[in-house]
């Protein structure tokens, strides 16, 4: 193998100060997390209402079946 170049010190060193872009990207990320949590809460509410609807629908189907049985017996 031929000669190799010395390592570039700019690539292999850490910046002295934290990158300000981290803070810039952190705020939208936190906002997204908040909105995502709000969506999850609304989704859970929807699922609860959907379960209530399914229960009422099952009651309606049971009552409908009972009416059908009574009609057949007549």
PATITI-800623 format. One record per residue: residue in three letters; x, y, z of N, C-alpha, C in turn; residue number from 1. Coordinates in steps of 0.02 Angstrom, whole numbers, padded with zeros to 5 digits. Example, Ala and Ser with C-alpha at 12.3 -4.5 7.8 and 13.67 -1.06 7.14 Angstrom:
BEGIN
+-----+--------+---------+--------+---------+----------+--------+--------+---------+--------+-----+
! res ! n_east ! n_north !   n_up ! ca_east ! ca_north !  ca_up ! c_east ! c_north !   c_up !   n !
+-----+--------+---------+--------+---------+----------+--------+--------+---------+--------+-----+
! ALA !  00660 !  -00284 !  00390 !   00615 !   -00225 !  00390 !  00660 !  -00165 !  00390 !   1 !
! SER !  00642 !  -00112 !  00354 !   00684 !   -00053 !  00357 !  00645 !   00002 !  00394 !   2 !
+-----+--------+---------+--------+---------+----------+--------+--------+---------+--------+-----+
This chain:
BEGIN
+-----+--------+---------+--------+---------+----------+--------+--------+---------+--------+-----+
! res ! n_east ! n_north !   n_up ! ca_east ! ca_north !  ca_up ! c_east ! c_north !   c_up !   n !
+-----+--------+---------+--------+---------+----------+--------+--------+---------+--------+-----+
! UNK !  00042 !  -00059 !  00000 !   00000 !    00000 !  00000 !  00044 !   00062 !  00000 !   1 !
! UNK !  00017 !   00114 ! -00029 !   00054 !    00176 ! -00033 !  00047 !   00217 !  00030 !   2 !
! UNK !  00076 !   00275 !  00030 !   00073 !    00318 !  00089 !  00001 !   00342 !  00102 !   3 !
! UNK ! -00015 !   00351 !  00164 !  -00082 !    00375 !  00182 ! -00077 !   00447 !  00207 !   4 !
! UNK ! -00132 !   00483 !  00197 !  -00133 !    00553 !  00219 ! -00146 !   00554 !  00294 !   5 !
! UNK ! -00119 !   00604 !  00328 !  -00133 !    00609 !  00400 ! -00207 !   00625 !  00411 !   6 !
! UNK ! -00235 !   00605 !  00468 !  -00305 !    00619 !  00481 ! -00319 !   00694 !  00482 !   7 !
! UNK ! -00377 !   00712 !  00457 !  -00398 !    00782 !  00457 ! -00423 !   00799 !  00527 !   8 !
! UNK ! -00390 !   00846 !  00562 !  -00411 !    00861 !  00630 ! -00481 !   00892 !  00634 !   9 !
! UNK ! -00504 !   00924 !  00582 !  -00571 !    00953 !  00582 ! -00625 !   00899 !  00584 !  10 !
! UNK ! -00611 !   00842 !  00555 !  -00659 !    00788 !  00553 ! -00660 !   00750 !  00619 !  11 !
! UNK ! -00603 !   00744 !  00651 !  -00597 !    00700 !  00710 ! -00602 !   00737 !  00776 !  12 !
! UNK ! -00623 !   00798 !  00777 !  -00630 !    00834 !  00840 ! -00703 !   00852 !  00851 !  13 !
! UNK ! -00721 !   00857 !  00913 !  -00789 !    00878 !  00932 ! -00792 !   00954 !  00934 !  14 !
! UNK ! -00849 !   00983 !  00916 !  -00854 !    01056 !  00922 ! -00850 !   01077 !  00995 !  15 !
! UNK ! -00824 !   01137 !  01006 !  -00816 !    01162 !  01075 ! -00883 !   01177 !  01106 !  16 !
! UNK ! -00932 !   01198 !  01066 !  -00998 !    01215 !  01092 ! -01051 !   01169 !  01061 !  17 !
! UNK ! -01105 !   01158 !  01096 !  -01158 !    01117 !  01066 ! -01185 !   01151 !  01003 !  18 !
! UNK ! -01205 !   01112 !  00957 !  -01232 !    01137 !  00894 ! -01300 !   01170 !  00907 !  19 !
! UNK ! -01308 !   01233 !  00889 !  -01371 !    01268 !  00901 ! -01428 !   01238 !  00861 !  20 !
! UNK ! -01412 !   01201 !  00809 !  -01465 !    01170 !  00770 ! -01502 !   01117 !  00811 !  21 !
! UNK ! -01468 !   01088 !  00861 !  -01503 !    01040 !  00904 ! -01563 !   01072 !  00938 !  22 !
! UNK ! -01554 !   01132 !  00963 !  -01609 !    01168 !  00995 ! -01663 !   01186 !  00945 !  23 !
! UNK ! -01642 !   01206 !  00885 !  -01691 !    01224 !  00833 ! -01734 !   01164 !  00814 !  24 !
! UNK ! -01704 !   01106 !  00810 !  -01742 !    01046 !  00791 ! -01778 !   01016 !  00851 !  25 !
! UNK ! -01755 !   01030 !  00911 !  -01787 !    01003 !  00971 ! -01856 !   01032 !  00982 !  26 !
! UNK ! -01866 !   01096 !  00968 !  -01931 !    01128 !  00979 ! -01985 !   01097 !  00934 !  27 !
! UNK ! -01973 !   01092 !  00868 !  -02025 !    01060 !  00827 ! -02037 !   00987 !  00847 !  28 !
! UNK ! -01984 !   00953 !  00869 !  -01992 !    00884 !  00890 ! -02037 !   00879 !  00952 !  29 !
! UNK ! -02029 !   00924 !  00999 !  -02071 !    00926 !  01058 ! -02143 !   00943 !  01039 !  30 !
! UNK ! -02151 !   00990 !  00992 !  -02218 !    01008 !  00969 ! -02251 !   00948 !  00935 !  31 !
! UNK ! -02214 !   00911 !  00896 !  -02240 !    00851 !  00864 ! -02262 !   00800 !  00917 !  32 !
! UNK ! -02220 !   00790 !  00967 !  -02237 !    00742 !  01020 ! -02301 !   00762 !  01056 !  33 !
! UNK ! -02310 !   00827 !  01068 !  -02371 !    00851 !  01101 ! -02431 !   00838 !  01057 !  34 !
! UNK ! -02425 !   00855 !  00993 !  -02481 !    00845 !  00947 ! -02496 !   00771 !  00938 !  35 !
! UNK ! -02443 !   00730 !  00938 !  -02452 !    00658 !  00932 ! -02489 !   00630 !  00992 !  36 !
! UNK ! -02473 !   00655 !  01052 !  -02507 !    00633 !  01113 ! -02580 !   00654 !  01111 !  37 !
! UNK ! -02593 !   00716 !  01087 !  -02663 !    00739 !  01081 ! -02702 !   00695 !  01033 !  38 !
! UNK ! -02670 !   00677 !  00977 !  -02702 !    00633 !  00929 ! -02717 !   00566 !  00960 !  39 !
! UNK ! -02669 !   00539 !  00997 !  -02680 !    00474 !  01030 ! -02738 !   00477 !  01079 !  40 !
! UNK ! -02744 !   00533 !  01115 !  -02800 !    00541 !  01163 ! -02867 !   00543 !  01125 !  41 !
! UNK ! -02869 !   00582 !  01071 !  -02931 !    00585 !  01031 ! -02946 !   00517 !  01001 !  42 !
! UNK ! -02895 !   00481 !  00980 !  -02905 !    00414 !  00951 ! -02933 !   00366 !  01003 !  43 !
! UNK ! -02909 !   00372 !  01065 !  -02934 !    00329 !  01119 ! -03008 !   00346 !  01133 !  44 !
! UNK ! -03025 !   00411 !  01131 !  -03095 !    00431 !  01141 ! -03139 !   00402 !  01085 !  45 !
! UNK ! -03114 !   00405 !  01024 !  -03151 !    00378 !  00968 ! -03161 !   00302 !  00977 !  46 !
! UNK ! -03108 !   00268 !  00997 !  -03114 !    00196 !  01008 ! -03165 !   00179 !  01061 !  47 !
! UNK ! -03168 !   00220 !  01115 !  -03217 !    00209 !  01168 ! -03288 !   00219 !  01142 !  48 !
! UNK ! -03298 !   00274 !  01103 !  -03364 !    00286 !  01074 ! -03383 !   00231 !  01025 !  49 !
! UNK ! -03333 !   00208 !  00987 !  -03346 !    00154 !  00939 ! -03367 !   00090 !  00975 !  50 !
! UNK ! -03335 !   00076 !  01031 !  -03353 !    00016 !  01070 ! -03424 !   00023 !  01098 !  51 !
! UNK ! -03442 !   00084 !  01120 !  -03511 !    00095 !  01144 ! -03561 !   00085 !  01088 !  52 !
! UNK ! -03544 !   00110 !  01029 !  -03588 !    00100 !  00971 ! -03596 !   00026 !  00955 !  53 !
! UNK ! -03540 !  -00010 !  00956 !  -03543 !   -00082 !  00942 ! -03587 !  -00118 !  00993 !  54 !
! UNK ! -03583 !  -00098 !  01056 !  -03624 !   -00130 !  01108 ! -03698 !  -00115 !  01096 !  55 !
! UNK ! -03714 !  -00052 !  01079 !  -03784 !   -00035 !  01065 ! -03808 !  -00070 !  01002 !  56 !
! UNK ! -03764 !  -00077 !  00953 !  -03782 !   -00112 !  00891 ! -03797 !  -00185 !  00906 !  57 !
! UNK ! -03757 !  -00216 !  00950 !  -03769 !   -00285 !  00969 ! -03836 !  -00292 !  01005 !  58 !
! UNK ! -03853 !  -00244 !  01048 !  -03918 !   -00245 !  01082 ! -03975 !  -00239 !  01031 !  59 !
! UNK ! -03965 !  -00195 !  00982 !  -04016 !   -00187 !  00930 ! -04025 !  -00252 !  00891 !  60 !
! UNK ! -03968 !  -00283 !  00874 !  -03972 !   -00347 !  00836 ! -04007 !  -00401 !  00877 !  61 !
! UNK ! -03994 !  -00402 !  00943 !  -04027 !   -00452 !  00986 ! -04102 !  -00438 !  00989 !  62 !
! UNK ! -04121 !  -00375 !  00995 !  -04193 !   -00358 !  00997 ! -04225 !  -00375 !  00930 !  63 !
! UNK ! -04190 !  -00362 !  00875 !  -04216 !   -00377 !  00809 ! -04225 !  -00452 !  00801 !  64 !
! UNK ! -04178 !  -00491 !  00826 !  -04184 !   -00564 !  00822 ! -04243 !  -00588 !  00863 !  65 !
! UNK ! -04253 !  -00558 !  00921 !  -04310 !   -00577 !  00963 ! -04376 !  -00563 !  00928 !  66 !
! UNK ! -04381 !  -00506 !  00894 !  -04442 !   -00488 !  00857 ! -04452 !  -00539 !  00801 !  67 !
! UNK ! -04398 !  -00559 !  00768 !  -04403 !   -00608 !  00714 ! -04429 !  -00675 !  00741 !  68 !
! UNK ! -04401 !  -00696 !  00799 !  -04423 !   -00759 !  00829 ! -04497 !  -00756 !  00846 !  69 !
! UNK ! -04519 !  -00700 !  00875 !  -04590 !   -00693 !  00892 ! -04633 !  -00694 !  00830 !  70 !
! UNK ! -04610 !  -00663 !  00776 !  -04649 !   -00662 !  00714 ! -04654 !  -00731 !  00684 !  71 !
! UNK ! -04602 !  -00770 !  00688 !  -04603 !   -00838 !  00661 ! -04650 !  -00882 !  00702 !  72 !
! UNK ! -04653 !  -00870 !  00767 !  -04696 !   -00911 !  00810 ! -04771 !  -00898 !  00797 !  73 !
! UNK ! -04786 !  -00840 !  00771 !  -04857 !   -00821 !  00761 ! -04886 !  -00859 !  00703 !  74 !
+-----+--------+---------+--------+---------+----------+--------+--------+---------+--------+-----+
